[in-house]
Amino acid sequence: MSRKTRFIDACYRRPVDCTPVWLMRQAGRYQASYQAIRQNMSFFELCSTPDVAAEVTVNAVEELGVDAGIIFSDILVPLRAMGAPVELTHSGPKLSDPIRDEAGVAALEVVDPLATMPFVMRAIEIFNDHFQGEVPLIGFAGGPITLAAYLTEGGHSKSYADLKRMLFAAPKTAHQLLDKLARQVVEHLKAQVEAGCHAVQVFDSWVGVLSPSDYAELALPYHQRIFDELRGLGVPRILFGTDTATLLPQMATVDAEVIGLDWRIDLDEGWRIVGERRAVQGNLDPCCLLMDQPALEKRVQQVVDAAAGRDGHIFNLGHGVLPPTPVENARFVVETVHRLTQR
Ligand code: CP3
């Protein structure tokens, strides 16, 4: 079975020969090949140089043996195209002039991805030329709450007080912002599929900072709209967030083929909540990859056991690969899942 068939069939809950695996943030600083490339160019330079972005994407697939690639880019790339000059510093993303009022929101523009981010689409084509369509490629975008978090906070945050000040105290401005972000997400994902991506994922990584009632008001309508507008593309759609255990009953109403789970809920319990009709992706704690291989194998086995051989499990981490991860442990996870789930 080709990697493409294995991954796509699992997304649609069809039987496969073994459980497909890919790892969130599988391309990055824990790889020597990535570090070598980053010595010569800045992060956003890398993202906007299609042959190098494609090379980094291909390297991750080849070094790990995963069943899917995820195009090397960032959820911040479309924010820069919309007019928010986000930079990447040693302490993470930084926006010097955070967006906290109506004028700031009004200045953001929903842009044509082909005109403003052609390098993303070009990198997708180069990846597909390399693998001749044998390896599926995932396109992605950030979710509206996560993107709004970077724009309002100006960087990473513990309390998300600036985000929530806007969401709770200025709901009209907040909805204008979320609406623009959702429209940009749809445009960006459509362009990536038209360029050749075989699946799409929305990373609403920080959506778990919301209570269930705030999720219902501020996130769910946008998740539903994004996924409804992507239905016609005919590719599997993955919705991911962290800390979503209490939000899963609502996320299960979004028309996504696959729901991503983090490790804060056991996979079988999360799957029960999102329903058997759905495929699930997850959910090994990325910290497990910092252990020795016998201990790591036990943790991989636990996730595989929780999936209990059901169709529609895509093995992944509950969040991104951590920078101190040994590459051989990432490769070991992929081999171990394939070995343990051979049918
Ligand atoms: O292999 C892949 O998964 C593709 C590449 C990818 C990156 N970012 C590359 C990257 C993907 C899918 C992302 C998504 C992303 N970016 C998310 C959603 C997923 C998640 O982990 O929650 C978020 C929240 C971001 C925002 C972002 N970009 C942060 C917070 C950071 C800095 C954090 C860190 O780890 O340093 C980035 C930078 C970034 N994006 C790096 C990489 C490889 C590190 C860049 C470097 O220093 O070279």
Boltz pocket constraint, residues with backbone or C-beta under 6 A from the ligand:
constraints:
  - pocket:
      binder: B
      contacts: [[A, 23], [A, 24], [A, 25], [A, 26], [A, 27], [A, 28], [A, 29], [A, 38], [A, 43], [A, 60], [A, 70], [A, 71], [A, 72], [A, 73], [A, 74], [A, 75], [A, 76], [A, 88], [A, 89], [A, 90], [A, 92], [A, 93], [A, 140], [A, 146], [A, 203], [A, 205], [A, 319], [A, 320]]
      max_distance: 6.0
